[in-house]
């Protein structure tokens, strides 16, 4: 894909709680530079980028002395906005993506529709809700913010699994792989993948 056609976006978001800069390329090669100040979250975003074959440069400065929630949620908002902008008109995309992804003891089912009608179904119930100091419940907050800003109908369901690290990692990898399929250009599709004339 030529530079003129590259699906990419740069987004900045600044509030009293966070300052976030995102450079996102859909048709990348899995390159990343990520610094949110939350090590486990960085690791998850790195996995997301590599498995989606995106390129992502992301820096976030947040009020981590208060809580990690603001930073994680605002990264979801900003990354979702960058994804939506990079997608452009969405002409020719496959639109749907789904995956059943194993990760050690866990299996995660994920399905999504780039519909511009955002919705999140999140069915992940874990007895152990911590990965070190990372609060696993914030994964849902990130996904909600991302799906709302990106215009994605996103369904995430844990089939089974107990280890919270494996489960959260499966979520980020599964999201990446399903998005990678959904954003692919289908040579048989002319224009938008809908009968309505608009997503």
PyMOL commands that set and color helices and strands:
alter all, ss='L'
color gray80, all
select helices_A, chain A and resi 3-5+39-52+69-87+138-150+164-182
alter helices_A, ss='H'
color red, helices_A
select strands_A, chain A and resi 8-14+18-25+32-35+55-62+96-103+106-114+119-123+130-131+134-135+152-160
alter strands_A, ss='S'
color yellow, strands_A
deselect
rebuild
show_as cartoon
